């Protein structure tokens, strides 16, 4: 059975677990989230999306 999940949802779950576990505080998590939003608005966003798609393809082929 194939499971499809968006990268945003998966990373959101990871951040939530790290916050609840006490590994990451709210301030650094917020800073990283804001950095991600600003990074998505740059010219580097297509390369990042291509890299994530390639990684997802690699994982799905295993």
N, CA and C atoms as a LAMMPS dump frame, in Angstrom:
ITEM: TIMESTEP
0
ITEM: NUMBER OF ATOMS
186
ITEM: BOX BOUNDS ff ff ff
-5.0000000000000000e+02 5.0000000000000000e+02
-5.0000000000000000e+02 5.0000000000000000e+02
-5.0000000000000000e+02 5.0000000000000000e+02
ITEM: ATOMS id mol type element x y z
1 1 1 N 0.835 -1.178 0
2 1 2 C 0 0 0
3 1 3 C 0.882 1.244 0
4 2 1 N 0.648 2.144 -0.912
5 2 2 C 1.429 3.369 -1.009
6 2 3 C 0.788 4.464 -0.165
7 3 1 N 1.63 5.207 0.522
8 3 2 C 1.166 6.305 1.359
9 3 3 C 1.744 7.591 0.811
10 4 1 N 0.898 8.551 0.531
11 4 2 C 1.343 9.834 0.014
12 4 3 C 1.115 10.904 1.079
13 5 1 N 2.176 11.626 1.411
14 5 2 C 2.09 12.681 2.413
15 5 3 C 2.93 13.859 1.934
16 6 1 N 2.442 15.063 2.154
17 6 2 C 3.189 16.231 1.687
18 6 3 C 4.398 16.471 2.587
19 7 1 N 5.404 17.085 2.008
20 7 2 C 6.616 17.384 2.769
21 7 3 C 6.315 18.391 3.871
22 8 1 N 5.41 19.334 3.605
23 8 2 C 5.07 20.332 4.618
24 8 3 C 4.426 19.674 5.834
25 9 1 N 3.536 18.729 5.6
26 9 2 C 2.889 18.039 6.715
27 9 3 C 3.903 17.193 7.483
28 10 1 N 4.747 16.491 6.776
29 10 2 C 5.757 15.654 7.425
30 10 3 C 6.712 16.498 8.27
31 11 1 N 7.194 17.61 7.715
32 11 2 C 8.115 18.461 8.463
33 11 3 C 7.406 19.155 9.624
34 12 1 N 6.12 19.47 9.453
35 12 2 C 5.35 20.032 10.558
36 12 3 C 5.236 19.067 11.718
37 13 1 N 5.034 17.8 11.408
38 13 2 C 4.972 16.773 12.45
39 13 3 C 6.32 16.643 13.147
40 14 1 N 7.397 16.68 12.39
41 14 2 C 8.732 16.589 12.98
42 14 3 C 8.98 17.76 13.929
43 15 1 N 8.629 18.98 13.509
44 15 2 C 8.813 20.155 14.358
45 15 3 C 7.965 20.036 15.62
46 16 1 N 6.726 19.574 15.482
47 16 2 C 5.846 19.41 16.64
48 16 3 C 6.441 18.42 17.638
49 17 1 N 6.941 17.303 17.148
50 17 2 C 7.532 16.292 18.034
51 17 3 C 8.78 16.851 18.714
52 18 1 N 9.598 17.578 17.985
53 18 2 C 10.799 18.159 18.587
54 18 3 C 10.454 19.204 19.636
55 19 1 N 9.407 19.989 19.378
56 19 2 C 8.972 20.976 20.376
57 19 3 C 8.435 20.299 21.626
58 20 1 N 7.605 19.282 21.449
59 20 2 C 7.028 18.583 22.602
60 20 3 C 8.095 17.825 23.393
61 21 1 N 9.096 17.315 22.72
62 21 2 C 10.158 16.572 23.386
63 21 3 C 11.166 17.461 24.082
64 22 1 N 11.103 18.751 23.857
65 22 2 C 12.03 19.674 24.495
66 22 3 C 13.371 19.793 23.803
67 23 1 N 13.491 19.211 22.611
68 23 2 C 14.754 19.293 21.885
69 23 3 C 14.942 20.655 21.236
70 24 1 N 13.844 21.311 20.886
71 24 2 C 13.879 22.611 20.228
72 24 3 C 12.919 23.529 20.966
73 25 1 N 13.342 24.744 21.203
74 25 2 C 12.481 25.731 21.837
75 25 3 C 11.641 26.432 20.776
76 26 1 N 10.64 27.172 21.209
77 26 2 C 9.712 27.832 20.293
78 26 3 C 10.425 28.891 19.451
79 27 1 N 11.318 29.654 20.046
80 27 2 C 12.018 30.723 19.318
81 27 3 C 12.81 30.207 18.112
82 28 1 N 13.701 29.243 18.306
83 28 2 C 14.444 28.71 17.155
84 28 3 C 13.544 28.042 16.117
85 29 1 N 12.488 27.377 16.564
86 29 2 C 11.569 26.751 15.607
87 29 3 C 10.876 27.806 14.764
88 30 1 N 10.472 28.901 15.39
89 30 2 C 9.833 29.998 14.657
90 30 3 C 10.821 30.644 13.692
91 31 1 N 12.061 30.83 14.134
92 31 2 C 13.079 31.413 13.263
93 31 3 C 13.329 30.536 12.036
94 32 1 N 13.396 29.226 12.229
95 32 2 C 13.602 28.31 11.104
96 32 3 C 12.414 28.317 10.161
97 33 1 N 11.214 28.408 10.709
98 33 2 C 10.015 28.464 9.871
99 33 3 C 9.997 29.733 9.029
100 34 1 N 10.318 30.856 9.646
101 34 2 C 10.36 32.115 8.899
102 34 3 C 11.463 32.092 7.845
103 35 1 N 12.59 31.47 8.163
104 35 2 C 13.654 31.332 7.177
105 35 3 C 13.181 30.506 5.989
106 36 1 N 12.418 29.46 6.255
107 36 2 C 11.888 28.636 5.173
108 36 3 C 10.941 29.402 4.273
109 37 1 N 10.08 30.237 4.882
110 37 2 C 9.165 31.039 4.077
111 37 3 C 9.912 32.056 3.225
112 38 1 N 10.934 32.691 3.777
113 38 2 C 11.685 33.657 2.989
114 38 3 C 12.525 32.959 1.92
115 39 1 N 13.036 31.786 2.217
116 39 2 C 13.808 31.026 1.238
117 39 3 C 12.934 30.603 0.065
118 40 1 N 11.671 30.316 0.344
119 40 2 C 10.749 29.907 -0.712
120 40 3 C 10.462 31.044 -1.686
121 41 1 N 10.682 32.269 -1.267
122 41 2 C 10.424 33.418 -2.129
123 41 3 C 11.639 33.797 -2.981
124 42 1 N 12.746 33.101 -2.814
125 42 2 C 13.955 33.434 -3.564
126 42 3 C 14.042 32.608 -4.841
127 43 1 N 15.068 32.861 -5.614
128 43 2 C 15.3 32.112 -6.84
129 43 3 C 15.8 30.704 -6.598
130 44 1 N 16.121 30.388 -5.372
131 44 2 C 16.621 29.054 -5.021
132 44 3 C 15.493 28.047 -4.833
133 45 1 N 14.266 28.525 -4.742
134 45 2 C 13.119 27.646 -4.468
135 45 3 C 12.948 26.528 -5.508
136 46 1 N 13.061 26.804 -6.82
137 46 2 C 12.91 25.695 -7.774
138 46 3 C 13.959 24.592 -7.599
139 47 1 N 15.174 24.976 -7.276
140 47 2 C 16.226 23.968 -7.068
141 47 3 C 15.922 23.129 -5.826
142 48 1 N 15.417 23.76 -4.79
143 48 2 C 15.068 23.031 -3.566
144 48 3 C 13.92 22.07 -3.842
145 49 1 N 12.899 22.538 -4.579
146 49 2 C 11.774 21.666 -4.918
147 49 3 C 12.215 20.484 -5.772
148 50 1 N 13.117 20.726 -6.707
149 50 2 C 13.64 19.647 -7.543
150 50 3 C 14.407 18.64 -6.699
151 51 1 N 15.211 19.133 -5.761
152 51 2 C 15.96 18.245 -4.883
153 51 3 C 15.049 17.411 -4.002
154 52 1 N 13.996 18.039 -3.462
155 52 2 C 13.048 17.286 -2.639
156 52 3 C 12.295 16.237 -3.464
157 53 1 N 11.946 16.587 -4.699
158 53 2 C 11.253 15.635 -5.56
159 53 3 C 12.173 14.459 -5.905
160 54 1 N 13.436 14.735 -6.149
161 54 2 C 14.395 13.667 -6.433
162 54 3 C 14.574 12.756 -5.227
163 55 1 N 14.65 13.361 -4.042
164 55 2 C 14.802 12.577 -2.82
165 55 3 C 13.562 11.706 -2.59
166 56 1 N 12.394 12.276 -2.82
167 56 2 C 11.15 11.506 -2.658
168 56 3 C 11.105 10.354 -3.659
169 57 1 N 11.56 10.593 -4.875
170 57 2 C 11.619 9.525 -5.867
171 57 3 C 12.578 8.419 -5.46
172 58 1 N 13.694 8.823 -4.883
173 58 2 C 14.673 7.839 -4.416
174 58 3 C 14.098 6.993 -3.297
175 59 1 N 13.444 7.643 -2.351
176 59 2 C 12.847 6.919 -1.227
177 59 3 C 11.738 5.976 -1.702
178 60 1 N 10.929 6.443 -2.644
179 60 2 C 9.812 5.605 -3.114
180 60 3 C 10.287 4.403 -3.924
181 61 1 N 11.492 4.485 -4.484
182 61 2 C 11.993 3.361 -5.273
183 61 3 C 12.613 2.272 -4.403
184 62 1 N 12.818 2.557 -3.135
185 62 2 C 13.431 1.555 -2.252
186 62 3 C 12.464 0.493 -1.831
